[in-house]
Each structure stands twice: as structure tokens, then as C-alpha cells.
Amino acid sequence: MQERLQKIIARAGIASRRHAEQLILSGQVRVNGRVVTELGTKADAAQDRIEAAGRVVKEPERRTYLVLNKPPEVVSAMADPEGRKTLKNCLRGFPARVYPVGNLEYTASGLVFLTNDGDLAAEMLKRWGELEQVYFVKVKGMLTLEELERLGKEIGVRMKTVRQPDATRRRAANYWYEVRMRDTKKEEMRNVLFREGHPIEKLQRIGLGSLTVEGVPAGRYQMLRENDVETLRRALRGGKGDKGSSGSNGRKGEEKRERRRARGTR
């Protein structure tokens, strides 16, 4: 895309836009080896070689943020030495290079956050244990209300029932449970449920901090808007507004989650 040289130079961080204009007027800017001295000159930062004050102008990589609904039996990485399917298989044709933040088990499904923003990724990993994660968990058998309360207190999580529309008291295996936790509680939850005779059969992450995967089909992704990313940043800083927010369903994430609780998960 053709843009004015001073804008390109300023965006690259070499100089302010006013200083960039001075560099142009003083003959310190070259485009494809030719000196440019006219302020109205335009160039394409992606195709043209631009030099300002002896430095090559490099177009900064556009920051990209997205949530992906990982199917089960997909490695939560961009490559796998064992040759298994990875997140890259779900991102075929996606133009930007992005990387997952955190991990989601191979057998689990649900939300994975990917970005090329190294600063935000580092901040998330630093505070990973503080981010609330929301899971739908399917276990063998059925937990009573008393067990939900008792085990929730023992593990240090919040648990409630989510039931499929066709589930009945005679079909207890259809019961799912919503579990809100910090990441450090996941293995403890597995161990306690196994000990109680209710081993986990399926695990689906639907929420991570302020992000939600509600409305995103399995194997697909959704780009985040600027306000979604800012909400995530505020949540990491301990600010308000950390309820579900991702893509087009950002502001209504919690309402959708409540509707899904009512109709159950499949």
C-alpha cells in the first residue's frame, strides 16, 4: 500500500513525522536507491527499499491476536516432532505468524490464545496462575450436589452442573460440569475425581481470563478486536472488565455462557 514517506518512517520508529519531513527535505531519504526530497512522495513499505538517515526502514510486524477452538487430539503447538496434527493445521492460509500462549492438553479441546505480541505473551505467562480458566468437564458417572460442594472446596475450584438436553436421571453419564479454576488446580482436580471414582472423560476449555471461545466452531478461529485485547490487558493488570470477551461476541460472552449452561453441552 502506497503511503507518504514521513508516515512510514515515523511508524518504523526512526524519527517523528516532523523529523522525518526534515530528513526528506535535507536529502537523507532514499527509495530504491534514489534520493527523495519531495514531501508528498509515497512508497510501499512492503515492496520498496526505503532508507532514512542511513538506516533501512523495516515495516513493523502487525500485531495479531486470535482465539482458536482446538479440537481434541491436536497438539497445542505449531510443530510436533511426532508428526501429529498441530494448531498449524487449523490455521492453513492464515497470513501472519502467530504462536500459542500457554498449553492445552493433547486430548482436551477448546480455547487457545495465539498472538505475535511477545510482550503480551510474556505478561500472560508471568501471571498464568492468576488467570481464571473455565472448563466444561465430563466425568464418569454423576456427582451429587453435596459432592460438587465438597469436592469443589477440597480442590479449591467452583463447580456446577451443565447437562445435555436429553440427559435424564437414568442417563447420568450425560452430565457435564462447569469448573472455574486457576491453572494450578487442574492436576489436583484430576487426582481427586479419579480417587472419588469419577475420572475425567472429556475436558473443554471455554474461558481464559477475559477471553471466551463461545460461538467459535471446533477447528476454527476468531480474530480479536482492539477492545478485546485491551480488556485482557486490564485483567492482567488486575483491573475491571475481565468477564468473557472475544471477537464479535466479546461484550456478550457471559450472557452466551449462561445460555449455554441452560441448554447444556454436546
Helices and strands as residue ranges (DSSP letters): E 2-4, H 5-11, H 17-25, E 29-31, E 34-35, E 42-44, E 50-52, E 55-56, E 65-70, H 87-90, E 99-101, E 109-115, H 118-126, G 128-130, E 133-139, H 145-155, E 158-163, G 172-174, E 175-181, G 183-185, H 186-195, E 200-208, E 211-212, E 221-223, H 226-236, G 247-249, H 253-263
